[in-house]
Amino acid sequence: MKIVDIHLHLGHCNVFDLDTPEEALMGTIEKNKIDAGFVQPYPGCPDVKKTHNDIAKLMKKYPKKIFGVVSLNPHQDEKEYNAEVDRLIKDEGFVGVKLHTIGHAINPLAADAKKVFEAAKRHKVPVLIHTGAGIPFALPSHVIPMAQAYSDLPIVVYHCGMGHVYSTEAYIVAKLCKNVYLEGSWISINEKIWLVGDLGSERMLLGTDLPENTGVEIFQYKSMNLSDKDLANVLGENAIKLFKLKI
């Protein structure tokens, strides 16, 4: 049974005062027997180009194990934004584009957010969107109009609204938009049971966000009495299919 963690970070974060060096990242991947991990810069990293390049180096160092996710502030010149996305996806093999609502102060409905969706559409890769902390920009419901406008584009809602209050919104988004998938880091096990049971295991993906949380998230899914097929879907198979991974 493959384990694919679609939400990991590398480097320092000035926004949330976090730091995940390579040793911590790879240590948690090995400790938790993760077969593949999606790595992205924190939104407040001091040098985003360097961090993306560091991720690209990790991809070469650990082929078929580390996959990069582009995370750029869309509040910048469109040509510069597109050029960097193009470089990272075409030249370095990154597999998705992140829209970090709170970290980059971007509403999914804002004009600048369209750069993210258009870039992902152009490269035929999914968009991954932070939800939860950072209301109102991070409300899961803000994803609905964009998911409907880009109905052929897979969209992953990170954190499912971060639990208890906004997980219901994330559920509604997924109910209304069949191209939306949910990643459940930081929500409770009861919410995970509900979401997998109602939406089906094909709509949930494993993401853990921080090294301290990696083992917790995996243990929760393994404690949910899911069938082998459903557990395999959530832990890795959905990500392998959605992102067309060769692992």
Backbone as CSV, one residue per row, in Angstrom:
resi,resn,N_x,N_y,N_z,CA_x,CA_y,CA_z,C_x,C_y,C_z
1,MET,0.849,-1.195,0.000,0.000,0.000,0.000,0.885,1.246,0.000
2,LYS,0.804,2.044,-1.056,1.628,3.240,-1.183,1.115,4.365,-0.280
3,ILE,2.050,5.126,0.279,1.707,6.318,1.056,2.277,7.533,0.341
4,VAL,1.388,8.451,-0.038,1.785,9.683,-0.716,1.268,10.863,0.098
5,ASP,2.174,11.658,0.606,1.826,12.849,1.389,1.879,14.054,0.458
6,ILE,0.719,14.648,0.181,0.669,15.740,-0.798,0.865,17.124,-0.181
7,HIS,1.289,17.173,1.089,1.439,18.491,1.727,2.614,18.488,2.699
8,LEU,3.783,18.839,2.181,4.996,18.967,2.983,5.702,20.265,2.610
9,HIS,6.591,20.718,3.487,7.296,21.981,3.254,8.795,21.808,3.454
10,LEU,9.533,22.729,2.838,10.980,22.801,3.034,11.371,24.243,3.307
11,GLY,12.278,24.430,4.274,12.832,25.756,4.520,12.180,26.511,5.657
12,HIS,12.404,27.831,5.643,11.962,28.704,6.726,10.707,29.474,6.333
13,CYS,9.913,29.832,7.340,8.694,30.607,7.114,8.645,31.788,8.068
14,ASN,8.729,32.999,7.524,8.638,34.199,8.351,7.204,34.535,8.729
15,VAL,6.228,34.032,7.973,4.821,34.312,8.270,4.374,33.561,9.515
16,PHE,4.674,32.264,9.573,4.206,31.430,10.683,5.326,31.025,11.639
17,ASP,6.529,31.581,11.447,7.675,31.301,12.316,7.950,29.795,12.402
18,LEU,8.097,29.180,11.233,8.352,27.747,11.144,9.662,27.502,10.404
19,ASP,10.231,26.334,10.619,11.446,25.984,9.894,11.513,24.469,9.726
20,THR,11.641,24.025,8.492,11.770,22.597,8.207,12.989,22.381,7.317
21,PRO,14.135,22.077,7.909,15.328,21.793,7.100,15.202,20.439,6.406
22,GLU,16.095,20.194,5.475,16.057,18.933,4.719,16.101,17.722,5.650
23,GLU,16.899,17.799,6.702,17.043,16.660,7.604,15.716,16.310,8.274
24,ALA,14.962,17.342,8.685,13.672,17.105,9.331,12.655,16.562,8.336
25,LEU,12.662,17.131,7.135,11.736,16.684,6.097,11.972,15.219,5.741
26,MET,13.198,14.888,5.393,13.494,13.520,4.977,13.400,12.549,6.152
27,GLY,13.671,13.060,7.354,13.547,12.214,8.533,12.122,11.766,8.769
28,THR,11.174,12.695,8.627,9.770,12.325,8.844,9.250,11.454,7.709
29,ILE,9.757,11.673,6.500,9.366,10.823,5.371,9.816,9.381,5.606
30,GLU,11.045,9.213,6.046,11.560,7.864,6.285,10.903,7.225,7.506
31,LYS,10.756,7.992,8.567,10.172,7.459,9.806,8.764,6.938,9.583
32,ASN,8.004,7.651,8.741,6.601,7.292,8.522,6.382,6.464,7.256
33,LYS,7.485,6.003,6.672,7.428,5.107,5.509,6.602,5.693,4.364
34,ILE,6.839,6.974,4.094,6.153,7.659,3.003,6.870,7.340,1.691
35,ASP,6.106,6.879,0.725,6.689,6.506,-0.566,6.970,7.714,-1.444
36,ALA,6.136,8.746,-1.334,6.333,9.963,-2.125,5.764,11.149,-1.362
37,GLY,6.451,12.289,-1.462,6.004,13.491,-0.775,6.019,14.696,-1.689
38,PHE,4.993,15.532,-1.563,4.898,16.780,-2.321,5.455,17.905,-1.456
39,VAL,6.502,18.551,-1.932,7.211,19.553,-1.134,7.063,20.926,-1.767
40,GLN,6.805,21.915,-0.927,6.609,23.286,-1.381,7.272,24.248,-0.402
41,PRO,7.585,25.466,-0.830,8.093,26.465,0.111,6.980,26.912,1.059
42,TYR,7.366,27.348,2.245,6.411,28.057,3.087,6.115,29.407,2.434
43,PRO,4.942,29.987,2.717,4.604,31.260,2.066,5.501,32.414,2.475
44,GLY,6.111,32.326,3.638,6.964,33.418,4.095,8.437,33.106,4.011
45,CYS,8.831,32.277,3.050,10.258,31.944,2.955,11.054,33.166,2.498
46,PRO,12.248,33.354,3.023,13.035,34.556,2.708,13.423,34.678,1.242
47,ASP,13.625,33.556,0.567,14.051,33.572,-0.839,13.322,32.446,-1.567
48,VAL,12.188,32.771,-2.169,11.320,31.733,-2.739,11.974,31.031,-3.925
49,LYS,12.748,31.765,-4.727,13.402,31.116,-5.870,14.436,30.101,-5.396
50,LYS,15.209,30.474,-4.385,16.199,29.544,-3.837,15.519,28.303,-3.267
51,THR,14.416,28.507,-2.550,13.730,27.363,-1.948,13.154,26.444,-3.015
52,HIS,12.562,27.028,-4.057,12.097,26.191,-5.172,13.265,25.418,-5.798
53,ASN,14.392,26.079,-5.932,15.571,25.404,-6.490,16.072,24.298,-5.561
54,ASP,15.987,24.544,-4.254,16.376,23.511,-3.291,15.455,22.296,-3.408
55,ILE,14.179,22.551,-3.635,13.224,21.453,-3.824,13.554,20.686,-5.103
56,ALA,13.886,21.429,-6.160,14.268,20.783,-7.424,15.492,19.881,-7.227
57,LYS,16.434,20.332,-6.406,17.616,19.504,-6.116,17.223,18.233,-5.361
58,LEU,16.270,18.382,-4.431,15.788,17.206,-3.702,15.117,16.213,-4.643
59,MET,14.385,16.739,-5.629,13.734,15.869,-6.611,14.760,15.036,-7.370
60,LYS,15.886,15.646,-7.668,16.957,14.919,-8.366,17.672,13.950,-7.423
61,LYS,17.781,14.349,-6.171,18.453,13.513,-5.174,17.600,12.306,-4.800
62,TYR,16.274,12.516,-4.779,15.338,11.447,-4.416,14.288,11.292,-5.517
63,PRO,14.690,10.807,-6.692,13.736,10.683,-7.803,12.602,9.715,-7.478
64,LYS,11.406,10.078,-7.929,10.185,9.294,-7.711,9.771,9.256,-6.240
65,LYS,10.444,10.050,-5.405,10.077,10.134,-3.989,9.689,11.552,-3.602
66,ILE,10.403,12.537,-4.118,10.098,13.941,-3.856,9.547,14.580,-5.131
67,PHE,8.402,15.252,-4.974,7.767,15.976,-6.074,7.509,17.411,-5.618
68,GLY,7.830,18.369,-6.463,7.682,19.768,-6.093,6.313,20.336,-6.418
69,VAL,5.876,21.265,-5.579,4.665,22.054,-5.819,5.072,23.522,-5.870
70,VAL,4.675,24.216,-6.910,4.989,25.639,-7.062,4.148,26.445,-6.080
71,SER,4.786,27.315,-5.312,4.058,28.205,-4.406,4.655,29.601,-4.504
72,LEU,4.019,30.429,-5.328,4.476,31.796,-5.585,3.396,32.791,-5.210
73,ASN,3.813,33.963,-4.758,2.856,35.037,-4.504,2.340,35.551,-5.846
74,PRO,1.032,35.442,-6.102,0.511,35.897,-7.393,0.393,37.410,-7.516
75,HIS,0.655,38.134,-6.418,0.644,39.600,-6.480,1.977,40.089,-7.053
76,GLN,2.219,39.761,-8.303,3.437,40.182,-8.994,3.142,40.259,-10.483
77,ASP,4.094,40.762,-11.217,3.934,40.890,-12.664,3.559,39.537,-13.275
78,GLU,2.557,39.547,-14.135,2.044,38.296,-14.695,3.097,37.547,-15.507
79,LYS,3.894,38.268,-16.277,4.929,37.613,-17.084,5.978,36.953,-16.198
80,GLU,6.348,37.637,-15.110,7.338,37.069,-14.196,6.773,35.834,-13.486
81,TYR,5.515,35.941,-13.070,4.868,34.800,-12.414,4.832,33.601,-13.355
82,ASN,4.359,33.827,-14.567,4.235,32.732,-15.532,5.587,32.135,-15.909
83,ALA,6.594,32.988,-16.027,7.922,32.495,-16.395,8.469,31.544,-15.334
84,GLU,8.255,31.880,-14.065,8.762,31.016,-12.995,7.956,29.721,-12.904
85,VAL,6.643,29.817,-13.053,5.826,28.600,-13.070,6.250,27.700,-14.226
86,ASP,6.430,28.298,-15.399,6.845,27.524,-16.575,8.177,26.819,-16.327
87,ARG,9.118,27.545,-15.729,10.438,26.959,-15.464,10.331,25.764,-14.523
88,LEU,9.569,25.942,-13.463,9.504,24.899,-12.446,8.748,23.664,-12.928
89,ILE,7.714,23.861,-13.716,6.948,22.711,-14.197,7.605,22.071,-15.416
90,LYS,7.967,22.883,-16.399,8.521,22.334,-17.645,9.951,21.830,-17.474
91,ASP,10.765,22.612,-16.784,12.186,22.263,-16.673,12.504,21.372,-15.474
92,GLU,11.780,21.585,-14.375,12.114,20.864,-13.140,11.124,19.755,-12.790
93,GLY,9.972,19.718,-13.452,9.035,18.622,-13.230,8.117,18.755,-12.039
94,PHE,7.866,19.989,-11.573,6.916,20.183,-10.479,5.525,19.733,-10.924
95,VAL,4.694,19.318,-9.972,3.449,18.618,-10.327,2.164,19.370,-9.985
96,GLY,2.259,20.559,-9.398,1.062,21.309,-9.046,1.402,22.749,-8.736
97,VAL,0.346,23.578,-8.611,0.518,24.996,-8.301,-0.322,25.324,-7.076
98,LYS,0.303,25.987,-6.102,-0.352,26.320,-4.835,-0.903,27.741,-4.864
99,LEU,-2.093,27.899,-4.284,-2.648,29.221,-4.001,-2.747,29.323,-2.484
100,HIS,-1.864,30.127,-1.886,-1.827,30.217,-0.422,-2.574,31.472,0.023
101,THR,-3.822,31.279,0.384,-4.723,32.397,0.673,-4.225,33.303,1.795
102,ILE,-3.868,32.717,2.933,-3.427,33.548,4.056,-1.973,33.975,3.885
103,GLY,-1.127,33.065,3.458,0.297,33.373,3.367,0.628,34.437,2.349
104,HIS,-0.160,34.508,1.267,0.074,35.495,0.216,-1.044,36.532,0.134
105,ALA,-1.928,36.525,1.129,-3.031,37.502,1.173,-3.780,37.557,-0.154
106,ILE,-4.255,36.386,-0.587,-4.913,36.306,-1.882,-6.271,35.607,-1.765
107,ASN,-7.302,36.294,-2.164,-8.641,35.721,-2.250,-8.727,34.905,-3.539
108,PRO,-9.215,33.673,-3.492,-9.349,32.895,-4.730,-10.195,33.579,-5.798
109,LEU,-11.013,34.533,-5.387,-11.871,35.243,-6.336,-11.226,36.515,-6.875
110,ALA,-10.046,36.864,-6.373,-9.375,38.095,-6.796,-8.803,37.950,-8.204
111,ALA,-8.590,39.084,-8.836,-8.058,39.080,-10.206,-6.702,38.388,-10.279
112,ASP,-5.837,38.650,-9.301,-4.502,38.046,-9.330,-4.537,36.526,-9.162
113,ALA,-5.578,36.026,-8.508,-5.679,34.576,-8.315,-5.858,33.840,-9.637
114,LYS,-6.402,34.540,-10.609,-6.626,33.903,-11.912,-5.313,33.433,-12.536
115,LYS,-4.210,34.104,-12.190,-2.898,33.673,-12.703,-2.609,32.226,-12.312
116,VAL,-2.974,31.881,-11.088,-2.712,30.540,-10.577,-3.497,29.507,-11.382
117,PHE,-4.786,29.780,-11.555,-5.644,28.832,-12.262,-5.270,28.725,-13.739
118,GLU,-4.940,29.850,-14.342,-4.566,29.829,-15.757,-3.243,29.090,-15.965
119,ALA,-2.310,29.289,-15.053,-1.025,28.589,-15.163,-1.213,27.081,-15.022
120,ALA,-2.034,26.685,-14.055,-2.298,25.257,-13.862,-3.017,24.664,-15.069
121,LYS,-3.963,25.411,-15.598,-4.689,24.945,-16.783,-3.742,24.775,-17.965
122,ARG,-2.844,25.725,-18.130,-1.903,25.684,-19.248,-0.999,24.451,-19.177
123,HIS,-0.615,24.103,-17.964,0.301,22.971,-17.789,-0.417,21.661,-17.454
124,LYS,-1.739,21.736,-17.317,-2.546,20.548,-17.022,-2.106,19.876,-15.724
125,VAL,-1.959,20.708,-14.692,-1.649,20.202,-13.355,-2.687,20.746,-12.376
126,PRO,-2.910,20.077,-11.248,-3.888,20.547,-10.280,-3.458,21.827,-9.555
127,VAL,-4.474,22.536,-9.043,-4.277,23.661,-8.133,-4.523,23.159,-6.716
128,LEU,-3.676,23.578,-5.780,-3.838,23.214,-4.374,-4.041,24.501,-3.583
129,ILE,-5.129,24.581,-2.809,-5.539,25.838,-2.180,-5.601,25.702,-0.663
130,HIS,-4.896,26.597,0.029,-4.982,26.642,1.496,-6.355,27.152,1.912
131,THR,-7.004,26.428,2.832,-8.265,26.900,3.423,-8.187,26.773,4.937
132,GLY,-9.074,27.509,5.617,-9.128,27.451,7.073,-8.600,28.714,7.710
133,ALA,-7.420,28.657,8.312,-6.827,29.839,8.934,-6.646,30.923,7.881
134,GLY,-7.137,32.131,8.204,-7.037,33.233,7.257,-8.366,33.651,6.667
135,ILE,-9.438,33.487,7.449,-10.765,33.925,7.019,-10.758,35.447,6.893
136,PRO,-11.384,36.036,5.857,-12.321,35.415,4.910,-11.683,34.837,3.652
137,PHE,-10.437,35.225,3.324,-9.866,34.741,2.064,-9.811,33.216,2.009
138,ALA,-9.614,32.585,3.178,-9.407,31.138,3.221,-10.695,30.339,3.414
139,LEU,-11.843,30.974,3.274,-13.100,30.231,3.343,-13.163,29.219,2.198
140,PRO,-13.454,27.967,2.484,-13.566,26.986,1.401,-14.584,27.381,0.336
141,SER,-15.641,28.063,0.735,-16.694,28.430,-0.226,-16.187,29.344,-1.328
142,HIS,-15.088,30.056,-1.078,-14.530,30.925,-2.119,-13.964,30.123,-3.289
143,VAL,-13.798,28.836,-3.083,-13.275,27.979,-4.152,-14.355,27.665,-5.190
144,ILE,-15.615,27.702,-4.784,-16.705,27.232,-5.651,-16.737,27.918,-7.016
145,PRO,-16.768,29.259,-7.084,-16.848,29.883,-8.414,-15.678,29.521,-9.325
146,MET,-14.484,29.406,-8.757,-13.322,29.076,-9.579,-13.351,27.607,-10.005
147,ALA,-13.805,26.740,-9.117,-13.925,25.323,-9.475,-14.956,25.129,-10.578
148,GLN,-15.994,25.942,-10.549,-17.011,25.863,-11.600,-16.506,26.470,-12.902
149,ALA,-15.756,27.555,-12.805,-15.215,28.202,-14.011,-14.142,27.343,-14.673
150,TYR,-13.408,26.581,-13.857,-12.347,25.700,-14.364,-12.738,24.252,-14.069
151,SER,-13.852,23.844,-14.609,-14.437,22.545,-14.259,-13.599,21.352,-14.713
152,ASP,-12.698,21.560,-15.669,-11.827,20.469,-16.121,-10.506,20.422,-15.356
153,LEU,-10.338,21.347,-14.423,-9.083,21.457,-13.676,-9.241,20.836,-12.289
154,PRO,-8.450,19.833,-11.937,-8.523,19.281,-10.580,-8.058,20.318,-9.555
155,ILE,-8.819,20.438,-8.477,-8.503,21.393,-7.413,-8.508,20.653,-6.081
156,VAL,-7.443,20.822,-5.319,-7.336,20.196,-4.004,-7.516,21.262,-2.935
157,VAL,-8.478,21.040,-2.048,-8.726,21.947,-0.929,-7.912,21.458,0.265
158,TYR,-6.811,22.155,0.528,-5.969,21.807,1.668,-6.692,22.089,2.986
159,HIS,-6.539,21.201,3.940,-7.000,21.349,5.328,-8.505,21.187,5.522
160,CYS,-9.281,21.092,4.459,-10.748,20.968,4.607,-11.326,22.064,5.497
161,GLY,-10.780,23.275,5.412,-11.279,24.363,6.245,-10.759,24.340,7.667
162,MET,-9.925,23.379,7.990,-9.268,23.257,9.298,-10.201,22.896,10.443
163,GLY,-11.285,22.252,10.154,-11.975,21.524,11.196,-13.100,22.176,11.961
164,HIS,-14.136,21.362,12.211,-15.273,21.636,13.080,-16.168,22.780,12.605
165,VAL,-15.598,23.895,12.211,-16.421,25.017,11.760,-16.529,25.028,10.243
166,TYR,-15.391,24.958,9.558,-15.397,25.138,8.108,-15.233,23.842,7.321
167,SER,-15.136,22.708,8.004,-15.093,21.440,7.268,-16.411,21.193,6.549
168,THR,-17.504,21.707,7.108,-18.796,21.584,6.429,-18.788,22.349,5.113
169,GLU,-18.150,23.521,5.111,-18.024,24.275,3.861,-17.217,23.482,2.834
170,ALA,-16.120,22.893,3.274,-15.300,22.095,2.357,-16.107,20.939,1.779
171,TYR,-16.927,20.339,2.621,-17.805,19.252,2.174,-18.769,19.739,1.091
172,ILE,-19.367,20.900,1.300,-20.309,21.447,0.319,-19.598,21.742,-0.999
173,VAL,-18.391,22.294,-0.909,-17.612,22.567,-2.126,-17.406,21.277,-2.914
174,ALA,-17.011,20.217,-2.227,-16.766,18.938,-2.902,-18.052,18.330,-3.444
175,LYS,-19.162,18.536,-2.745,-20.453,18.035,-3.217,-20.882,18.733,-4.501
176,LEU,-20.657,20.043,-4.545,-21.090,20.834,-5.697,-20.150,20.701,-6.889
177,CYS,-18.874,20.481,-6.617,-17.859,20.526,-7.679,-17.105,19.197,-7.727
178,LYS,-17.369,18.426,-8.730,-16.792,17.081,-8.832,-15.298,17.102,-9.142
179,ASN,-14.777,18.264,-9.524,-13.335,18.380,-9.777,-12.562,18.784,-8.531
180,VAL,-13.243,18.863,-7.391,-12.607,19.242,-6.127,-12.328,17.999,-5.283
181,TYR,-11.121,17.962,-4.737,-10.689,16.884,-3.850,-10.268,17.504,-2.521
182,LEU,-10.363,16.733,-1.455,-10.089,17.266,-0.123,-8.848,16.629,0.491
183,GLU,-8.064,17.467,1.152,-6.917,17.021,1.954,-7.214,17.403,3.393
184,GLY,-7.156,16.434,4.305,-7.731,16.631,5.634,-6.792,16.918,6.780
185,SER,-5.631,17.525,6.533,-4.742,17.816,7.658,-5.390,18.798,8.620
186,TRP,-5.250,18.486,9.906,-5.719,19.296,11.032,-7.212,19.164,11.322
187,ILE,-7.959,18.355,10.567,-9.343,18.109,10.972,-9.373,16.854,11.840
188,SER,-10.462,16.678,12.582,-10.546,15.560,13.523,-10.797,14.239,12.806
189,ILE,-10.568,13.154,13.513,-10.810,11.837,12.938,-12.292,11.643,12.636
190,ASN,-13.169,12.198,13.462,-14.604,12.069,13.201,-15.002,12.767,11.910
191,GLU,-14.383,13.910,11.648,-14.658,14.600,10.390,-14.136,13.798,9.199
192,LYS,-12.983,13.190,9.365,-12.440,12.342,8.300,-13.377,11.173,8.007
193,ILE,-13.878,10.529,9.058,-14.804,9.406,8.885,-16.041,9.854,8.119
194,TRP,-16.572,11.006,8.493,-17.761,11.549,7.824,-17.488,11.859,6.356
195,LEU,-16.399,12.546,6.082,-16.110,12.969,4.713,-15.840,11.782,3.797
196,VAL,-15.042,10.831,4.266,-14.774,9.646,3.449,-16.052,8.836,3.247
197,GLY,-16.855,8.724,4.309,-18.088,7.953,4.217,-19.106,8.556,3.277
198,ASP,-19.211,9.870,3.268,-20.221,10.538,2.441,-19.742,10.784,1.017
199,LEU,-18.526,11.300,0.874,-18.020,11.656,-0.454,-17.418,10.466,-1.193
200,GLY,-16.980,9.472,-0.426,-16.277,8.342,-1.014,-14.776,8.509,-0.866
201,SER,-14.087,7.413,-0.741,-12.640,7.469,-0.504,-11.874,8.057,-1.677
202,GLU,-12.494,8.095,-2.857,-11.818,8.621,-4.047,-11.625,10.126,-4.018
203,ARG,-12.266,10.810,-3.059,-12.216,12.277,-3.024,-11.302,12.816,-1.931
204,MET,-10.682,11.935,-1.146,-9.816,12.362,-0.044,-8.373,11.969,-0.316
205,LEU,-7.458,12.875,0.058,-6.031,12.611,-0.110,-5.297,12.908,1.194
206,LEU,-4.219,12.171,1.412,-3.401,12.375,2.604,-2.504,13.592,2.444
207,GLY,-2.536,14.465,3.448,-1.591,15.564,3.550,-1.336,15.800,5.019
208,THR,-0.104,16.181,5.386,0.197,16.289,6.814,0.726,17.655,7.243
209,ASP,1.280,18.435,6.339,1.660,19.825,6.565,2.967,20.008,7.329
210,LEU,3.053,19.470,8.546,4.235,19.657,9.389,4.769,18.307,9.872
211,PRO,6.081,18.198,10.075,6.647,16.929,10.538,6.008,16.409,11.824
212,GLU,5.635,17.322,12.720,5.022,16.913,13.981,3.663,16.257,13.773
213,ASN,3.051,16.522,12.626,1.692,16.047,12.369,1.645,14.837,11.443
214,THR,2.759,14.478,10.849,2.754,13.432,9.823,2.260,12.092,10.359
215,GLY,2.849,11.640,11.443,2.436,10.358,12.009,1.004,10.361,12.489
216,VAL,0.552,11.508,12.995,-0.819,11.632,13.503,-1.828,11.413,12.387
217,GLU,-1.618,12.096,11.261,-2.568,11.994,10.149,-2.642,10.562,9.611
218,ILE,-1.498,9.937,9.431,-1.484,8.564,8.915,-2.170,7.618,9.893
219,PHE,-1.889,7.788,11.186,-2.497,6.931,12.209,-4.010,7.096,12.231
220,GLN,-4.488,8.337,12.068,-5.937,8.553,12.062,-6.612,7.747,10.961
221,TYR,-6.085,7.845,9.751,-6.709,7.098,8.653,-6.649,5.593,8.888
222,LYS,-5.544,5.125,9.446,-5.415,3.692,9.706,-6.318,3.234,10.849
223,SER,-6.835,4.187,11.634,-7.701,3.861,12.770,-9.188,3.959,12.428
224,MET,-9.511,4.233,11.182,-10.897,4.515,10.790,-11.682,3.288,10.333
225,ASN,-11.078,2.110,10.440,-11.748,0.872,10.023,-12.209,0.923,8.570
226,LEU,-11.397,1.532,7.723,-11.695,1.571,6.297,-11.355,0.225,5.658
227,SER,-12.010,-0.072,4.554,-11.625,-1.258,3.794,-10.216,-1.051,3.253
228,ASP,-9.568,-2.131,2.875,-8.219,-2.011,2.319,-8.212,-1.104,1.092
229,LYS,-9.230,-1.222,0.258,-9.309,-0.399,-0.952,-9.465,1.070,-0.605
230,ASP,-10.367,1.386,0.339,-10.594,2.781,0.715,-9.354,3.385,1.361
231,LEU,-8.698,2.622,2.228,-7.486,3.123,2.877,-6.391,3.359,1.843
232,ALA,-6.252,2.442,0.903,-5.243,2.602,-0.147,-5.530,3.831,-1.000
233,ASN,-6.806,4.083,-1.281,-7.177,5.272,-2.054,-6.711,6.541,-1.360
234,VAL,-7.060,6.671,-0.087,-6.759,7.899,0.647,-5.256,8.062,0.863
235,LEU,-4.592,7.010,1.250,-3.171,7.117,1.597,-2.270,7.342,0.389
236,GLY,-2.700,6.921,-0.794,-1.781,7.099,-1.914,-2.340,6.976,-3.310
237,GLU,-3.263,6.050,-3.522,-3.716,5.774,-4.885,-4.379,6.976,-5.543
238,ASN,-5.156,7.741,-4.772,-5.806,8.922,-5.353,-4.777,9.924,-5.858
239,ALA,-3.754,10.159,-5.066,-2.707,11.104,-5.465,-1.948,10.598,-6.686
240,ILE,-1.660,9.311,-6.707,-0.935,8.737,-7.844,-1.712,8.948,-9.139
241,LYS,-3.025,8.733,-9.088,-3.860,8.898,-10.278,-4.050,10.368,-10.633
242,LEU,-4.362,11.186,-9.632,-4.685,12.590,-9.884,-3.488,13.353,-10.435
243,PHE,-2.315,13.077,-9.889,-1.104,13.794,-10.296,-0.260,13.009,-11.307
244,LYS,-0.780,11.844,-11.725,-0.118,11.025,-12.753,1.327,10.712,-12.367
245,LEU,1.479,10.258,-11.131,2.813,9.964,-10.614,3.322,8.624,-11.128
246,LYS,4.599,8.557,-11.361,5.250,7.311,-11.736,6.179,6.909,-10.601
247,ILE,5.610,6.153,-9.652,6.393,5.738,-8.485,6.307,4.221,-8.318
